[in-house]
Amino acid sequence: MSELSTLILTLLAGISLGAMFYGGLWWTVRRSVASKALSFWLIGSFVLRAIIAVGGFYLVSRDDWRSLLACLLGFLIARIAVTRHIKRTPVEQKNRCVQASGP
C-alpha cells in the first residue's frame, strides 16, 4: 500500500474516532440532563470515549508520526463537523415546530 493511501486511511480513521468521541459526548450531555445519575453518565462516558479514542490512535499510528498526525487531523475535522451539526439541529427543529403550528 502506498504512503498516500495509508495516510488517507488514517485520516478517515481519525474522522471516525472523532465522530464517535464528539458524537458520544453530545449524546451523553443530552442523556444526562434528564438523569438522576449525572456523575455516572459523565464520568463513565468520558472513560469509555477516552479509552476508545486513545486505543484507536495507538492502533492507527503504528509508531509513525505522519499517521498519528493524519489521525489527529481527522479527529479535529470530525470535531468541527459534529459542532456544526449540533448548532444547526436545534434551529431546524424549531423551524419545523413553527411551520407545523402556522396558519
C-alpha positions in Angstrom: 0.0 0.0 0.0 1.4 3.4 -0.9 2.2 6.0 1.7 -0.5 8.4 0.4 -3.2 5.7 0.7 -2.1 4.8 4.2 -2.3 8.5 5.2 -5.8 8.8 3.7 -7.0 5.7 5.6 -5.6 7.0 8.8 -7.3 10.4 8.2 -10.6 8.5 7.7 -9.9 6.5 10.9 -9.3 9.8 12.7 -12.6 11.2 11.4 -14.4 8.0 12.6 -12.7 8.2 16.0 -13.6 11.9 16.3 -17.2 11.4 15.2 -17.5 8.6 17.9 -15.9 10.8 20.6 -17.7 14.0 20.0 -21.0 12.4 18.9 -20.8 10.3 22.1 -20.2 13.5 24.1 -23.2 15.2 22.6 -25.4 12.1 23.3 -24.1 11.9 26.8 -24.9 15.5 27.6 -28.4 15.2 26.2 -29.0 11.9 28.1 -27.5 13.1 31.4 -29.6 16.2 31.7 -32.7 14.1 32.5 -30.9 11.5 34.5 -30.6 11.3 38.3 -27.2 9.7 38.0 -25.4 12.7 36.3 -21.9 11.9 37.5 -22.2 8.2 36.4 -23.2 9.3 32.9 -20.5 11.9 32.5 -17.6 10.0 34.1 -18.5 6.7 32.6 -18.9 8.2 29.1 -15.6 10.1 29.3 -13.7 7.0 30.4 -15.2 4.9 27.6 -14.8 7.5 25.0 -11.2 8.2 26.0 -10.2 4.5 26.0 -11.6 4.0 22.6 -10.0 7.2 21.2 -6.6 6.7 22.7 -6.6 3.0 21.7 -7.6 3.9 18.2 -4.8 6.5 18.0 -2.4 3.9 19.2 -3.5 1.2 16.7 -3.7 3.6 13.8 -0.4 5.4 14.3 1.8 2.2 14.3 4.8 4.2 15.6 4.7 6.6 12.6 4.4 10.3 13.4 2.8 11.0 10.0 0.0 8.5 10.6 -0.5 9.9 14.1 -0.7 13.5 12.6 -3.2 12.4 9.9 -5.3 10.7 12.5 -5.3 13.8 14.7 -6.3 15.9 11.7 -9.2 13.7 11.0 -10.2 13.8 14.7 -10.2 17.6 14.5 -12.2 17.6 11.3 -14.8 15.4 13.0 -15.0 17.9 15.9 -15.7 20.7 13.5 -18.3 18.7 11.7 -20.1 17.5 14.8 -20.1 21.0 16.3 -21.7 22.4 13.1 -24.3 19.7 13.1 -25.2 20.3 16.7 -25.5 24.1 16.2 -27.7 23.5 13.2 -30.0 20.9 14.6 -32.0 22.9 17.3 -32.7 25.7 14.7 -34.1 23.2 12.2 -36.3 21.6 14.9 -37.6 25.0 16.0 -38.4 25.9 12.4 -40.3 22.6 11.9 -42.4 23.4 15.0 -43.1 26.9 13.9 -44.2 25.7 10.4 -46.4 23.0 11.9 -48.2 25.4 14.1 -48.5 28.1 11.5 -51.8 29.2 9.7 
